[in-house]
């Protein structure tokens, strides 16, 4: 029986365009899991360069890695700073009651 070789998959390696980034983050928001949203922002920040994003957001690189990890719990202010540094924004839309 042949052994299967695997490699770790990193979303940051596949976020090449603004369109990719927007679709990825929209999917995370649609899921509604705050840990997933933070992790997705972390993936996007790594794709763009965490050091650059941290500097543009006015945050420390290591604290940003921690906040945007799957186990992180960033404050809303941090999320907004990171999104602004990435050239992204939030929009509010009414949702039908279920």
C-alpha positions as CSV (number, residue, x, y, z in Angstrom):
1,X,0.0,0.0,0.0
2,X,1.4,3.4,-1.0
3,X,1.8,6.1,1.5
4,X,0.0,9.4,0.9
5,X,2.1,12.5,1.1
6,X,0.4,15.6,2.4
7,X,1.4,19.2,2.9
8,X,-0.1,21.8,5.3
9,X,-2.6,24.0,3.5
10,X,-2.4,27.8,4.3
11,X,-5.2,30.1,3.1
12,X,-2.8,33.0,3.0
13,X,-1.0,31.3,0.1
14,X,-4.2,31.5,-2.0
15,X,-5.4,35.1,-1.2
16,X,-3.9,36.8,-4.2
17,X,-6.4,39.4,-5.3
18,X,-8.8,41.8,-3.6
19,X,-11.6,39.7,-5.0
20,X,-10.2,36.6,-3.3
21,X,-9.9,38.4,0.0
22,X,-13.4,39.9,-0.1
23,X,-14.9,36.5,-0.9
24,X,-12.9,34.8,1.9
25,X,-13.9,37.3,4.5
26,X,-17.5,37.4,3.4
27,X,-17.7,33.7,3.8
28,X,-16.3,34.0,7.4
29,X,-18.8,36.7,8.3
30,X,-21.7,34.6,6.8
31,X,-20.7,31.7,9.0
32,X,-20.9,34.0,12.0
33,X,-18.2,32.3,14.1
34,X,-16.2,35.1,15.7
35,X,-13.1,32.9,16.0
36,X,-13.3,32.1,12.3
37,X,-13.6,35.8,11.4
38,X,-10.5,36.6,13.5
39,X,-8.6,33.7,11.9
40,X,-9.7,34.8,8.4
41,X,-8.5,38.3,9.1
42,X,-5.2,36.8,10.3
43,X,-4.9,34.8,7.1
44,X,-5.5,38.0,5.0
45,X,-3.0,40.0,7.1
46,X,-0.4,37.3,6.6
47,X,-1.1,37.2,2.9
48,X,-0.5,41.0,2.7
49,X,2.4,41.0,5.2
50,X,1.7,41.0,8.9
51,X,4.5,43.5,9.7
52,X,3.1,46.0,7.1
53,X,-0.5,45.5,8.3
54,X,0.5,45.9,11.9
55,X,2.4,49.1,11.2
56,X,-0.5,50.6,9.1
57,X,-3.0,49.6,11.9
58,X,-0.8,51.1,14.6
59,X,-0.5,47.8,16.4
60,X,2.3,45.5,17.5
61,X,3.1,42.6,15.1
62,X,3.2,40.0,17.8
63,X,0.0,41.2,19.5
64,X,-1.7,41.2,16.1
65,X,-0.6,37.6,15.4
66,X,-2.1,36.6,18.8
67,X,-5.3,38.6,18.4
68,X,-6.0,37.2,14.9
69,X,-5.1,33.6,15.7
70,X,-7.9,31.0,15.8
71,X,-7.8,31.2,19.6
72,X,-7.6,35.0,19.6
73,X,-10.3,37.3,20.8
74,X,-9.7,40.7,19.3
75,X,-11.6,43.8,20.3
76,X,-13.8,45.4,17.8
77,X,-11.5,48.4,17.6
78,X,-8.6,46.0,16.6
79,X,-10.8,44.4,13.9
80,X,-11.7,47.8,12.5
81,X,-8.1,49.0,12.5
82,X,-6.9,45.9,10.7
83,X,-9.7,46.1,8.2
84,X,-8.9,49.7,7.5
85,X,-5.2,48.8,7.1
86,X,-6.2,46.2,4.6
87,X,-8.4,48.6,2.7
88,X,-11.6,46.9,3.8
89,X,-14.7,48.2,5.5
90,X,-17.9,46.9,7.0
91,X,-21.4,47.4,5.8
92,X,-24.6,46.8,7.7
93,X,-27.6,45.2,6.0
94,X,-31.0,44.3,7.4
95,X,-31.5,40.5,7.8
96,X,-34.9,38.9,7.6
97,X,-36.1,37.4,10.9
98,X,-36.2,33.6,10.8
